[in-house]
Amino acid sequence: MSSASAAAKRLHGKTILITGASSGIGRSTALEFARTNPSGDLRLIITARRKESLEELAAQIRDETKDGVKVLPVQLDVSKAEEIRGFVGGLPEEWRDIHVLVNNAGLVKGVAKAPEIAEEDMNIMFTTNVTGLINMTQAILPIFQKRPDGGQGDIINIGSIAGREPYPGGSIYCATKAAVRSFTESLRKELIATRIRVIEVDPGQVQTEFSVVRFYGDKAKADAVYAGCDPLTPDDVAEVIVFAATRRENVVVADTLLYPNHQASALIMHRRPN
């Protein structure tokens, strides 16, 4: 059996929930899951704040897989605890048996250093990147824990190199990703007696809308971040996420750090001259 067919077989009949799926890594992850098993009774729940973008993605997946993959787009802002509290109960019954949670929703705002960091930026980063991820995990974990032998399912948290190596101008974002890393490691230890896998994927530099958000919509500033570089793409990260989710159940890809070839740390990057 080839590795591709083994991966497809392990996704058969599963329901996968992806947050922040309207663009970037989340969008690519939904497509990668669908392409890995386009006809194996796979269900994808894709969530984000932008419903229109989710609908477009759902249509693309249905078209590519000839309706072999079922897709449910759900508008959800993970920074709002009340939306998460009502999330599972608001799903159609046949969509509630979730097997994989990809906690991807996250953002960064600004490059300010203390004491100029805006309170609003600080709050939205923590409520989205940390509290939202934890609330989402707490909403889905009971579904996993009800399965036999102590429970079964995958929690895949998207971290960042920023959670390992803080850098100037990124103190709040780095702190949020360090919190994700600590929560992930604690959770893995708490669930050691179960078959629930806790996985973290930490990308280095990836070219997405992420930088546009960081610079408050200034695309020129965002593009300058990648000048002279060949960053990772969302597809690169998505391949690793799906790889981790499709290993044999006893294999936990606990901790993965991805760099583009020109990067060696959060601060060490080689830029080609213009």
Secondary structure, 3 states (H helix, E strand, C coil): CCHHHHHHHHHCCCEEEECCCCCHHHHHHHHHHHHHCCCCCEEEEEEECCHHHHHHHHHHHHHHCCCCEEEEEEECCCCCHHHHHCHHHHCCHHHCCCCEEEECCCCCCCCCCCCCCCHHHHHHHHHHHHHHHHHHHHHHHHHHHCCCCCCEEEEEEECCHHHCCCCCCCHHHHHHHHHHHHHHHHHHHHCCCCEEEEEEEEECCECCCHHHHHCCCCHHHHHHHCCCCCCECHHHHHHHHHHHHCCCCCCCCCEEEECCCCECCCCCECCCCC
